[in-house]
Amino acid sequence: MADVLYESDLLITAGGITSFQSACVGTPMMIICQVENQLKNATELQNKGAAIALGIGIELKKDLFLDEFQKLKNSETRSCMSRACKKVCTGSGAHRVALSIREQLISSGNAVTGVA
């Protein structure tokens, strides 16, 4: 999947896990959420410049989609979004989570000694 996303100029997707995979490889996206719980992530990706969030699919108006799609025909716009994607999702999330857990254990006094 990463190869396909990496080779793509633009992804049109729902607001699930694929949007984060797309961000990790730097592929700009238009997000059409399928359920309410996808809206927050889609909006955050848009706020960071990595995506265009179009709301819930069933409510999406054709004119809005076409207007936003038209903007993405500009390669510089997509390049800016690609750079934003790479800032949003660095691919080091598991490492950051492990560090956060370690810090919590240390601060609570429950850390196992001798573990790096």
Steps between C-alpha positions, in 0.01 A plus 500: 500500500781742585646462150168589337450799729858619448464492122167686509458875452179511703290267711123526534415304811276460801633627830633172634845345532580549131513875556787449747674260264471763229642765731796277587607477137416863424203455269252789521139401538138592481314341787134408470401361838261208512416525870496777760800372695727566198427873495742599776804340335402631157463851639836478679672385180340792318604746772859379460482552122528130416146443371176652389220379725167485318277387785265203496468338159124473492477875565770600249387728219638432154597865446708509819685184399569633152616840630743343746621246245568781255733665755704182521579500130773749592820302562640760742188470715546122512872544578418725796247247623754221458751684718227556760416129494858409582498737797175353632602137478869433545473121517650495849172471690578165666827640634325812635235285669768282661683810628177642639419176683854487640473861621166425668645194672802693621294791630263265683786306656401177325788481254696179474864580569768394258276534195609750238 
